[in-house]
Amino acid sequence: MKPVCYYDDPLAITRQQVAAEKRFPVKIVPTLEALWGEFARDFGGLIRENNMIGRRTTVILPVGPFDYRCAAQWLNREQISCARLITFNMDEYCDQHGCMIPPDHPLSFRAYMRRNFYEVLEPPLRPRPENMVFPDPERPGEFGARISHEGGVEACYGGFGIDGHFAFNVPPWPDEPQDDSYFDQPTRLVRLTPETRTQSALGCATGDIASIPPMAVTIGMKEVMQAARMRVYLMRPWQSPVMRRVLYGPVTPRYPASVLQRHPDLAVTMVEYVAALPRITPG
């Protein structure tokens, strides 16, 4: 297991220290557009490499705020077929009863991926519908079983939530594991934290927290950590302190994404303003 080295005051990590990171590759790009170009080339390049040897591509994907239109347009320009692509989408919102929201719900991740990725691809390049896999709260064990059936996952793409969540692996509630056993949990139904719902409300509901579903079904960190490659992309200004707590603080369920420090093939790409020191100002 990769050794973890953390700082007593991770928020004091400078931009220069971030750029000089030796435990894993860090790329700092000047703009959001540059970040999405990096993602498109990494994601599309993996598909192209596998296509050349007749091999399928298996990936774990998040939803927002990833710019899948940029990736789809890159694949269209390069004429790269996604016929062998299998996407394990990280999560989906659920209502207070633990039932998955319908595809016509405005916050549906399934609909988002169809509109912003699959349907943007030219029809001959699109993946097969059965290879667009989402977890099901009624049968969560089938998600991990499908991953195993496909021989595992080559790459996991993602980012950090405001409370350090990865996918919807939010910090544990009092009745959940508070130690390393938290990271062994598989795909499951979870209760979303107020912080996570607030982040979602600000990002996609004009601040209306009440419109954000209270639960979700999510891939577990157990399956996430089994991916051969871990590729993190950070693009929101508030990720400046989160990034530091996750990558430079101790590994703890309090910041679930911190366990990614232990991944043997982690690489992080961030926009310049994420690498900058956090600012704390009144008002």
Beta strands, then each sheet from edge to edge (+ up, - down):
strand 1: 26-29
strand 2: 57-61
strand 3: 85-89
strand 4: 91-94
strand 5: 132-133
strand 6: 155-158
strand 7: 188-191
strand 8: 215-218
strand 9: 229-234
strand 10: 266-271
sheet 1: 1+ 10+ 9+ 6+ 2+ 3+ 5+
sheet 2: 4+ 8- 7+
end
